[in-house]
């Protein structure tokens, strides 16, 4: 049977593709490829015909001197990835990549050692062109963590997370930064930084498919915001702010949200809460508490207000990415690494995982099963789901 939906998952530089059976809620591994270096993030072309990966050899204690964005052709029958064209070098490690809705440009976001965006045109055959020149003097903030293009294709939004105050270093304020986007060129910057950006840590954003609403995860404070965007310009203040945590009073260190996604039908929005704080137990580091959940919110059709409906157990530790199949009936969440967990006087290891959930008409998630991923000494850093031959 030919696959129509595929999942791509990266552990360091190895990308595995799985056939997704939406009805049965199963994943079947079909093959692997090696990217030029560790996969940081990826984005599928809206046609479902190509996948674009940004890679870097940067990790703790390593210099990022091998940075690329690469195109891969997706076989329409099997989902197999094949390198497509020449990988384009990047001056710095990119933490995030996206395409515009038309699939004409690939945009990479950089933060260390220098913040910025790199934009490549995409040729009609899906290969990447050279980086496009941008105006001098554009400011992208202290720590861009994500880049997205609005559904209109006319505006690029950068989630500039900033950094918490720690290790004797003052806080770097965060901001949402928007740029007019035309023919691959950025201009007319807009900066939204409530309270000067202090205490504001936007990590990821996602857009409503039909309304001018942008939903934002705040990494510094575990909050969800709705910012309205009339005419593709971000309003100065959030229209709504919601807590993502179930038990804030007992939150532990390293409690942070990660990815945020609006459901394909526009009726719900989801955000992952991740925790990987550890403590010592019998000479081992074990999980020290915190919430590893997916928070589900119903979206008011008139106002856009998100209203909490569920905290779903992730059945894993430190979910960094998750995705829906194109129909929105299945969601898969990916945790990045194994975690030792204390059970009485014993310790067991919970592997990195792909946790599979059904998503019903009510928006609530129902856990079905988990697939263990071997990430010992490595990082299960990214995943996505692609509908083959599906046009966005």
Sine and cosine of phi, psi and omega as CSV:
sin_phi,cos_phi,sin_psi,cos_psi,sin_omega,cos_omega
0.00,0.00,0.74,-0.68,0.02,-1.00
-0.96,0.27,0.68,-0.73,0.01,-1.00
-0.97,0.23,0.60,-0.80,0.09,-1.00
-0.92,-0.39,-0.32,0.95,0.02,-1.00
-0.74,-0.67,0.75,-0.66,-0.01,-1.00
-0.81,-0.59,0.51,-0.86,0.13,-0.99
-0.91,-0.41,0.71,-0.71,0.05,-1.00
-0.89,-0.46,0.76,-0.65,-0.13,-0.99
-0.69,-0.72,0.73,-0.69,-0.08,-1.00
-0.90,-0.45,0.80,-0.60,0.20,-0.98
-0.92,-0.39,0.94,-0.35,-0.17,-0.99
0.79,0.61,-0.87,-0.49,-0.07,-1.00
-1.00,-0.10,-0.01,1.00,-0.05,-1.00
-1.00,-0.09,0.84,-0.54,0.01,-1.00
-0.95,-0.31,0.86,-0.52,0.03,-1.00
-0.97,-0.25,0.69,-0.72,0.10,-0.99
-0.94,-0.34,0.65,-0.76,-0.05,-1.00
-0.86,-0.51,0.64,-0.77,0.19,-0.98
-0.98,0.18,0.73,-0.68,-0.02,-1.00
-0.96,-0.28,0.86,-0.52,0.15,-0.99
-0.99,-0.16,0.98,-0.21,-0.10,-1.00
-0.91,0.42,-0.65,0.76,-0.04,-1.00
-0.90,0.43,-0.70,0.71,-0.04,-1.00
-1.00,0.08,-0.19,0.98,-0.05,-1.00
0.85,0.53,0.75,0.67,0.00,-1.00
-0.82,-0.57,0.41,-0.91,0.10,-1.00
-0.86,-0.52,0.72,-0.70,0.04,-1.00
-0.81,-0.59,0.90,-0.44,-0.01,-1.00
-0.91,0.42,0.72,-0.69,-0.06,-1.00
-0.87,-0.49,-0.31,0.95,-0.01,-1.00
0.21,-0.98,0.19,-0.98,-0.03,-1.00
-0.70,-0.71,0.44,-0.90,0.20,-0.98
-0.72,-0.69,0.25,-0.97,0.11,-0.99
-0.93,-0.36,0.81,-0.58,0.08,-1.00
-0.99,0.16,0.21,-0.98,0.00,-1.00
-0.84,0.54,-0.49,0.87,0.03,-1.00
-0.31,-0.95,-0.29,-0.96,-0.06,-1.00
-0.89,0.46,0.76,-0.65,0.01,-1.00
-0.97,0.25,0.80,-0.60,0.04,-1.00
-1.00,-0.08,-0.67,0.74,-0.04,-1.00
-0.22,-0.98,0.28,-0.96,0.03,-1.00
-0.53,-0.85,0.27,-0.96,-0.01,-1.00
-0.47,-0.88,0.73,-0.68,0.01,-1.00
-1.00,0.04,0.57,-0.82,0.11,-0.99
-0.89,0.45,0.58,-0.82,-0.03,-1.00
-0.86,0.51,-0.36,0.93,0.05,-1.00
-0.98,0.22,-0.23,0.97,-0.09,-1.00
0.97,0.24,0.20,0.98,-0.10,-1.00
-0.99,-0.12,-0.31,0.95,-0.05,-1.00
-0.60,-0.80,0.44,-0.90,0.07,-1.00
-0.82,-0.58,0.67,-0.75,-0.03,-1.00
-0.88,-0.47,0.83,-0.55,-0.05,-1.00
-0.89,-0.46,0.70,-0.72,0.14,-0.99
-0.97,-0.26,0.74,-0.67,-0.15,-0.99
-0.74,-0.68,0.42,-0.91,0.02,-1.00
-0.34,-0.94,0.51,-0.86,0.09,-1.00
-1.00,0.00,0.21,0.98,0.00,-1.00
-0.96,0.27,0.77,-0.64,0.14,-0.99
-0.37,-0.93,0.13,-0.99,-0.05,-1.00
-0.77,0.63,0.81,-0.58,0.04,-1.00
0.99,0.13,0.06,1.00,-0.03,-1.00
-0.87,-0.49,0.59,-0.81,0.05,-1.00
-0.99,0.10,0.67,-0.74,0.02,-1.00
-1.00,0.08,1.00,0.00,-0.01,-1.00
-0.85,-0.52,0.25,0.97,0.05,-1.00
-0.64,-0.77,1.00,0.06,-0.13,-0.99
-0.84,-0.54,0.76,-0.65,-0.06,-1.00
-0.55,-0.84,0.33,-0.94,0.33,-0.94
-0.85,-0.52,0.74,-0.68,-0.14,-0.99
-0.77,-0.64,0.53,-0.85,0.07,-1.00
-0.97,-0.24,0.60,-0.80,0.06,-1.00
-0.75,-0.66,0.69,-0.73,0.11,-0.99
-0.99,0.13,0.69,-0.73,0.05,-1.00
-0.98,-0.19,0.88,-0.48,0.03,-1.00
-0.90,0.43,0.82,-0.58,-0.12,-0.99
-0.92,0.40,-0.38,0.92,-0.02,-1.00
-1.00,-0.04,-0.62,0.78,-0.16,-0.99
-0.92,-0.40,-0.32,0.95,-0.09,-1.00
0.99,0.14,0.01,1.00,-0.02,-1.00
-0.89,0.46,0.63,-0.78,0.01,-1.00
-0.99,-0.11,0.68,-0.73,0.07,-1.00
-0.75,-0.66,0.76,-0.65,0.04,-1.00
-0.80,0.60,0.66,-0.75,-0.13,-0.99
-0.74,-0.67,0.97,-0.24,-0.05,-1.00
0.99,0.15,-0.16,-0.99,-0.08,-1.00
-0.99,-0.10,0.77,-0.63,0.10,-1.00
-0.83,0.56,0.66,-0.75,-0.01,-1.00
-1.00,-0.09,0.80,-0.60,-0.01,-1.00
-0.95,0.33,0.53,-0.85,0.08,-1.00
-0.88,-0.48,0.61,-0.80,-0.03,-1.00
-0.92,0.40,-0.54,0.84,-0.03,-1.00
-0.70,-0.72,0.28,-0.96,0.10,-0.99
-0.87,0.50,0.71,-0.70,0.11,-0.99
-0.98,-0.20,0.75,-0.66,-0.01,-1.00
-1.00,0.02,-0.26,0.97,-0.09,-1.00
-0.43,-0.90,0.48,-0.88,0.07,-1.00
-0.61,-0.79,0.54,-0.84,0.12,-0.99
-0.53,-0.85,0.25,-0.97,0.16,-0.99
-0.92,-0.39,0.41,-0.91,0.14,-0.99
-0.97,0.25,0.28,-0.96,-0.09,-1.00
-0.86,0.50,-0.45,0.89,0.01,-1.00
-0.99,0.12,-0.17,0.99,-0.03,-1.00
0.95,0.31,0.48,0.88,-0.05,-1.00
-0.99,-0.13,-0.32,0.95,-0.07,-1.00
-0.63,-0.78,0.59,-0.81,0.16,-0.99
-0.94,-0.34,0.76,-0.64,-0.08,-1.00
-0.85,-0.53,0.83,-0.55,0.03,-1.00
-0.96,-0.29,0.66,-0.75,0.04,-1.00
-0.96,-0.30,0.74,-0.68,-0.02,-1.00
-0.88,-0.48,0.54,-0.84,0.11,-0.99
-0.79,-0.61,-0.72,0.70,-0.02,-1.00
-0.88,-0.47,0.64,-0.77,-0.03,1.00
-0.99,0.13,-0.03,1.00,-0.03,-1.00
-0.60,-0.80,0.74,-0.67,-0.03,-1.00
-0.98,0.18,0.47,-0.88,0.04,-1.00
0.28,-0.96,0.02,-1.00,0.10,-0.99
-0.83,-0.55,0.60,-0.80,0.14,-0.99
-0.87,-0.49,0.79,-0.61,-0.09,-1.00
-0.87,-0.49,0.81,-0.59,0.06,-1.00
-0.90,-0.43,0.67,-0.74,0.17,-0.99
-0.96,0.28,0.47,-0.88,0.06,-1.00
-0.93,-0.37,0.84,-0.54,0.00,-1.00
-0.94,0.33,0.24,-0.97,-0.03,-1.00
-0.87,0.49,-0.44,0.90,0.01,-1.00
-1.00,0.05,0.07,1.00,0.04,-1.00
1.00,-0.03,-0.12,0.99,0.03,-1.00
-0.97,0.23,0.35,-0.94,-0.04,-1.00
-1.00,-0.02,0.67,-0.74,0.13,-0.99
-1.00,-0.01,-0.06,-1.00,0.02,-1.00
-0.95,0.32,0.33,-0.94,0.04,-1.00
-0.89,0.45,0.61,-0.79,-0.02,-1.00
-1.00,-0.04,0.67,-0.74,0.01,-1.00
-0.93,0.38,0.60,-0.80,0.03,-1.00
-0.84,-0.54,0.33,-0.94,0.00,-1.00
-0.89,0.45,0.58,-0.82,0.06,-1.00
-0.95,0.30,0.48,-0.88,0.13,-0.99
1.00,0.01,0.00,1.00,0.06,-1.00
-0.93,0.36,0.67,-0.74,-0.06,-1.00
-0.93,-0.35,0.77,-0.64,-0.07,-1.00
-0.90,-0.43,0.02,1.00,0.08,-1.00
1.00,-0.06,-0.02,-1.00,-0.11,-0.99
-0.99,0.16,-0.47,0.89,-0.09,-1.00
-0.44,-0.90,0.94,0.33,0.11,-0.99
-0.86,0.52,0.78,-0.62,-0.04,-1.00
-0.91,-0.41,-0.32,0.95,0.00,-1.00
-0.43,-0.90,0.47,-0.88,0.13,-0.99
-0.76,-0.65,0.67,-0.74,0.05,-1.00
-0.64,-0.77,0.41,-0.91,0.10,-0.99
-0.93,-0.37,0.72,-0.69,-0.02,-1.00
-0.89,0.45,0.37,-0.93,-0.01,-1.00
-0.83,0.56,-0.45,0.89,0.03,-1.00
-0.95,0.32,-0.36,0.93,-0.08,-1.00
0.99,0.16,0.04,1.00,-0.11,-0.99
-0.99,-0.15,-0.18,0.98,-0.09,-1.00
-0.69,-0.72,0.71,-0.70,0.12,-0.99
-0.98,-0.22,0.78,-0.63,0.02,-1.00
-0.92,-0.39,0.76,-0.64,0.07,-1.00
-0.94,-0.33,0.82,-0.58,0.14,-0.99
-1.00,0.03,0.98,-0.19,0.01,-1.00
-1.00,-0.04,0.99,-0.15,-0.14,-0.99
-0.92,0.40,-0.49,0.87,-0.21,-0.98
0.93,0.36,-0.26,-0.97,0.01,-1.00
-0.58,-0.82,0.60,-0.80,0.07,-1.00
-0.92,0.40,0.41,-0.91,0.14,-0.99
-0.95,0.31,0.84,-0.54,0.02,-1.00
-0.28,-0.96,0.37,-0.93,0.04,-1.00
0.82,0.57,0.59,0.81,0.04,-1.00
0.98,0.17,0.04,1.00,-0.01,-1.00
-0.98,-0.19,0.70,-0.71,-0.01,-1.00
-0.92,0.39,0.36,-0.93,0.02,-1.00
-0.90,0.43,0.67,-0.74,0.21,-0.98
-1.00,-0.06,0.88,-0.48,-0.03,-1.00
-0.91,0.41,0.47,-0.88,0.02,-1.00
-0.97,-0.23,0.16,-0.99,-0.02,-1.00
-0.26,-0.96,0.36,-0.93,0.28,-0.96
-0.98,-0.17,0.79,-0.61,-0.07,-1.00
-0.85,-0.53,0.82,-0.58,-0.03,-1.00
-0.88,-0.48,0.62,-0.79,-0.01,-1.00
-0.73,-0.68,0.68,-0.73,0.18,-0.98
-0.89,0.45,0.65,-0.76,-0.11,-0.99
-0.79,-0.62,0.89,-0.45,-0.03,-1.00
-0.58,-0.81,0.83,-0.56,0.00,-1.00
0.80,0.60,0.60,0.80,0.06,-1.00
0.99,0.16,0.14,0.99,-0.08,-1.00
-0.89,-0.46,0.68,-0.73,0.00,-1.00
-1.00,-0.05,0.58,-0.82,0.08,-1.00
-0.34,-0.94,0.03,-1.00,0.15,-0.99
0.77,0.64,0.87,0.48,-0.06,-1.00
-0.92,0.40,0.58,-0.82,0.10,-0.99
-0.80,-0.60,0.70,-0.71,-0.03,-1.00
-0.85,-0.53,0.82,-0.57,0.08,-1.00
-0.91,-0.42,0.91,-0.41,-0.07,-1.00
-0.61,-0.79,0.99,0.17,0.03,-1.00
-0.81,0.59,0.66,-0.75,-0.03,-1.00
0.84,0.54,0.59,0.81,-0.01,-1.00
0.93,0.37,0.19,0.98,-0.01,-1.00
1.00,0.03,-0.07,1.00,0.00,-1.00
-0.98,0.20,0.77,-0.64,-0.10,-0.99
0.98,0.21,0.12,0.99,-0.04,-1.00
-0.91,-0.42,0.88,-0.47,-0.11,-0.99
-0.71,-0.70,0.91,0.42,-0.03,-1.00
-0.90,0.44,0.84,-0.54,-0.01,-1.00
-0.99,-0.16,-0.80,0.60,-0.03,-1.00
-0.69,-0.72,0.44,-0.90,0.08,-1.00
-0.76,-0.65,0.36,-0.93,0.19,-0.98
-0.53,-0.85,0.37,-0.93,-0.13,-0.99
-0.91,-0.41,0.54,-0.84,0.13,-0.99
-0.94,0.35,0.64,-0.77,-0.07,-1.00
-0.93,0.36,-0.33,0.95,-0.08,-1.00
-0.78,-0.62,-0.42,0.91,-0.07,-1.00
-0.96,-0.30,0.38,-0.92,0.00,-1.00
-0.99,0.17,0.87,0.50,-0.08,-1.00
-0.84,-0.54,0.75,-0.66,0.04,-1.00
-0.88,-0.48,0.80,-0.60,0.01,-1.00
-0.97,-0.23,0.69,-0.72,-0.20,-0.98
-0.77,-0.64,0.73,-0.68,0.14,-0.99
-1.00,-0.10,0.72,-0.69,0.01,-1.00
-0.96,-0.27,0.94,-0.34,-0.07,-1.00
-0.96,0.29,-0.51,0.86,-0.04,-1.00
-0.93,0.36,-0.52,0.85,-0.16,-0.99
-0.79,-0.61,0.11,0.99,-0.03,-1.00
0.80,0.60,0.85,0.53,0.01,-1.00
-0.80,-0.60,0.39,-0.92,0.11,-0.99
-0.89,-0.46,0.75,-0.66,0.03,-1.00
-0.89,-0.45,0.49,-0.87,0.31,-0.95
-0.93,-0.37,0.88,-0.48,0.16,-0.99
-0.95,-0.31,0.78,-0.63,0.09,-1.00
-0.99,0.13,0.52,-0.86,-0.05,-1.00
-0.75,-0.67,0.91,0.41,0.05,-1.00
-0.90,0.43,0.74,-0.67,-0.01,-1.00
0.88,0.48,0.44,0.90,0.01,-1.00
0.92,0.40,0.30,0.95,0.10,-0.99
-0.94,-0.35,0.71,-0.70,-0.09,-1.00
-0.98,0.17,0.77,-0.64,0.08,-1.00
-0.91,0.41,0.45,-0.89,-0.15,-0.99
-0.92,0.40,-0.48,0.88,-0.05,-1.00
-0.77,-0.63,0.48,-0.88,0.05,-1.00
-0.91,0.41,0.67,-0.74,0.07,-1.00
-0.96,0.29,-0.56,0.83,0.02,-1.00
-0.60,-0.80,0.54,-0.84,0.07,-1.00
-0.75,-0.66,0.77,-0.64,-0.04,-1.00
-0.78,-0.63,0.58,-0.81,0.13,-0.99
-0.97,0.24,0.70,-0.71,0.05,-1.00
-1.00,-0.03,-0.23,0.97,-0.12,-0.99
-1.00,-0.05,0.48,-0.88,0.05,-1.00
-1.00,0.08,-0.53,0.85,-0.09,-1.00
-0.64,-0.77,0.96,0.27,-0.04,-1.00
-0.89,0.45,-0.51,0.86,-0.06,-1.00
-0.88,0.47,-0.42,0.91,-0.03,-1.00
-0.90,-0.43,0.42,0.91,0.02,-1.00
-0.90,0.44,0.62,-0.78,-0.02,-1.00
-0.97,-0.25,0.22,-0.98,0.10,-0.99
-0.84,0.55,0.42,-0.91,0.02,-1.00
0.88,0.48,0.56,0.83,0.13,-0.99
-0.99,-0.12,0.91,-0.41,-0.10,-0.99
-0.55,-0.84,0.52,-0.85,0.18,-0.98
-0.99,0.16,0.26,-0.97,0.06,-1.00
-0.78,-0.62,-0.91,-0.40,-0.11,-0.99
-0.94,0.33,0.48,-0.88,0.09,-1.00
-0.76,-0.65,0.68,-0.73,0.03,-1.00
-0.65,-0.76,0.72,-0.70,0.20,-0.98
-0.99,0.12,0.69,-0.73,0.02,-1.00
-0.87,0.49,0.55,-0.84,0.01,-1.00
-0.80,0.60,-0.47,0.88,-0.01,-1.00
-1.00,0.07,-0.08,1.00,0.05,-1.00
0.97,0.24,0.13,0.99,-0.05,-1.00
-1.00,-0.09,-0.23,0.97,-0.09,-1.00
-0.61,-0.79,0.39,-0.92,0.11,-0.99
-0.70,-0.72,0.60,-0.80,-0.11,-0.99
-0.78,-0.63,0.57,-0.82,0.01,-1.00
-0.63,-0.78,0.68,-0.74,-0.01,-1.00
-1.00,-0.02,0.74,-0.68,0.15,-0.99
-0.98,-0.21,0.77,-0.63,-0.08,-1.00
-0.78,-0.62,0.61,-0.80,0.02,-1.00
-0.59,-0.81,0.72,-0.70,0.06,-1.00
-0.61,-0.79,0.45,0.89,0.08,-1.00
-0.87,0.48,0.69,-0.73,0.00,-1.00
-0.84,-0.55,0.40,-0.91,0.09,-1.00
-0.73,-0.68,0.27,-0.96,0.00,-1.00
-0.99,0.11,0.70,-0.72,0.11,-0.99
-0.52,-0.85,0.89,-0.45,0.01,-1.00
0.77,0.64,0.68,0.73,0.06,-1.00
0.98,0.18,0.10,0.99,0.03,-1.00
-0.85,-0.52,0.45,-0.89,0.13,-0.99
-1.00,0.02,0.83,-0.55,-0.02,-1.00
-0.82,-0.58,0.30,-0.95,-0.02,-1.00
-0.84,0.54,0.76,-0.65,-0.08,-1.00
-0.98,-0.21,0.18,0.98,0.06,-1.00
0.96,-0.28,0.35,-0.94,-0.02,-1.00
0.73,-0.68,0.08,-1.00,-0.10,-1.00
-0.97,-0.22,0.83,-0.56,0.16,-0.99
-0.88,-0.47,1.00,0.01,-0.14,-0.99
-0.64,-0.77,0.24,-0.97,0.23,-0.97
-0.93,-0.37,0.88,-0.47,0.04,-1.00
-1.00,0.02,0.79,-0.62,0.00,-1.00
-0.94,-0.35,0.71,-0.70,0.00,-1.00
-0.79,-0.61,0.71,-0.71,0.17,-0.99
-0.99,0.14,0.62,-0.79,-0.02,-1.00
-0.98,-0.20,0.84,-0.55,0.08,-1.00
-0.91,0.42,0.82,-0.57,-0.12,-0.99
-0.92,0.39,-0.37,0.93,-0.03,-1.00
-1.00,-0.07,-0.73,0.68,-0.10,-0.99
-0.99,-0.15,-0.36,0.93,-0.11,-0.99
1.00,0.10,-0.01,1.00,-0.05,-1.00
-0.87,0.49,0.78,-0.63,0.11,-0.99
-1.00,0.09,0.75,-0.66,-0.03,-1.00
-0.82,-0.57,0.85,-0.53,-0.10,-1.00
-0.86,0.51,0.73,-0.68,0.09,-1.00
-0.84,-0.55,-0.29,0.96,-0.08,-1.00
-0.21,-0.98,0.57,-0.82,0.31,-0.95
-0.92,-0.40,0.97,-0.26,-0.05,-1.00
-1.00,-0.08,0.78,-0.62,0.06,-1.00
-0.86,0.51,0.77,-0.64,-0.02,-1.00
-0.97,0.24,-0.27,0.96,-0.05,-1.00
0.84,0.55,0.55,0.84,0.02,-1.00
-0.18,-0.98,0.03,-1.00,-0.06,-1.00
-0.83,-0.55,0.76,-0.65,0.03,-1.00
0.90,0.44,0.95,0.33,0.12,-0.99
-0.98,0.21,0.89,-0.45,0.00,-1.00
-0.99,-0.11,-0.55,0.83,-0.03,-1.00
-0.68,-0.73,0.47,-0.88,0.16,-0.99
-0.47,-0.88,0.27,-0.96,-0.06,-1.00
-0.39,-0.92,0.38,-0.92,0.09,-1.00
-0.96,-0.27,0.46,-0.89,0.20,-0.98
-0.96,0.29,0.30,-0.95,-0.09,-1.00
-0.84,0.55,-0.48,0.87,0.00,-1.00
-0.98,0.19,-0.29,0.96,-0.03,-1.00
0.98,0.19,0.15,0.99,-0.01,-1.00
-1.00,0.05,-0.27,0.96,-0.05,-1.00
-0.73,-0.68,0.67,-0.74,0.10,-1.00
-0.79,-0.61,0.66,-0.75,0.04,-1.00
-0.82,-0.57,0.74,-0.67,0.00,-1.00
-0.91,-0.41,0.66,-0.75,-0.06,-1.00
-0.91,-0.42,0.84,-0.55,0.10,-1.00
-1.00,-0.08,0.45,-0.89,-0.24,-0.97
-1.00,-0.03,-0.35,0.94,-0.13,-0.99
-0.35,-0.94,0.27,-0.96,0.10,-0.99
-0.93,0.36,0.36,-0.93,0.04,-1.00
-0.63,-0.78,0.76,-0.64,0.14,-0.99
-0.98,0.21,0.73,-0.68,-0.05,-1.00
-0.79,-0.62,0.77,-0.64,0.01,-1.00
-0.98,0.19,0.73,-0.69,0.13,-0.99
-0.76,-0.65,1.00,-0.10,-0.12,-0.99
0.92,0.40,-0.84,-0.54,0.05,-1.00
-0.99,-0.13,0.08,1.00,0.02,-1.00
-0.97,-0.25,0.31,-0.95,0.06,-1.00
-0.79,-0.62,0.77,-0.64,0.12,-0.99
-0.86,-0.51,0.42,-0.91,-0.01,-1.00
-0.97,-0.24,0.84,-0.55,0.11,-0.99
-1.00,-0.07,0.88,-0.47,-0.06,-1.00
-0.93,0.36,0.23,-0.97,0.28,-0.96
-0.86,0.51,0.50,-0.86,-0.16,-0.99
-0.56,-0.83,0.33,-0.94,0.32,-0.95
-0.94,-0.34,0.95,-0.32,-0.04,-1.00
-0.99,-0.10,0.80,-0.60,-0.11,-0.99
-0.97,-0.26,0.76,-0.65,0.00,-1.00
-0.79,-0.61,0.59,-0.81,0.26,-0.97
-1.00,0.05,0.56,-0.83,0.05,-1.00
-0.86,-0.52,0.91,-0.41,-0.05,-1.00
-1.00,0.06,0.03,-1.00,-0.01,-1.00
-0.88,0.47,-0.39,0.92,0.00,-1.00
-0.99,0.14,-0.17,0.99,0.03,-1.00
1.00,-0.04,-0.22,0.98,-0.01,-1.00
-0.98,0.21,0.51,-0.86,-0.03,-1.00
-0.99,-0.11,0.67,-0.74,0.06,-1.00
-0.87,-0.50,0.90,-0.43,0.00,-1.00
-0.91,0.40,0.72,-0.70,-0.01,-1.00
-0.94,-0.34,-0.82,0.57,-0.04,-1.00
-0.25,-0.97,0.22,-0.98,0.07,-1.00
-0.78,-0.63,0.59,-0.81,0.08,-1.00
-0.94,-0.35,0.86,-0.51,0.00,-1.00
-0.94,0.33,0.60,-0.80,0.01,-1.00
-0.84,-0.55,0.78,-0.63,0.00,-1.00
-0.97,0.24,0.97,-0.22,0.02,-1.00
-0.80,-0.60,0.44,0.90,0.01,-1.00
-0.89,0.46,0.85,-0.53,-0.03,-1.00
0.95,0.31,0.16,0.99,-0.01,-1.00
-0.74,-0.68,-0.18,-0.98,-0.01,-1.00
-0.69,-0.72,0.83,-0.56,0.09,-1.00
-1.00,0.05,0.99,0.12,-0.34,-0.94
-1.00,0.03,-0.44,0.90,-0.16,-0.99
-0.44,-0.90,0.47,-0.88,0.15,-0.99
-0.40,-0.92,0.34,-0.94,0.13,-0.99
-0.44,-0.90,0.22,-0.98,0.07,-1.00
-0.85,-0.53,0.70,-0.72,-0.08,-1.00
-0.78,-0.63,0.75,-0.67,0.17,-0.99
-1.00,0.06,0.88,-0.47,-0.07,-1.00
-0.95,0.32,0.81,-0.59,0.00,-1.00
0.95,0.32,0.21,0.98,0.00,-1.00
-1.00,-0.01,0.82,-0.57,0.00,-1.00
-1.00,-0.06,0.76,-0.65,0.00,-1.00
-0.96,0.26,0.00,0.00,0.00,0.00
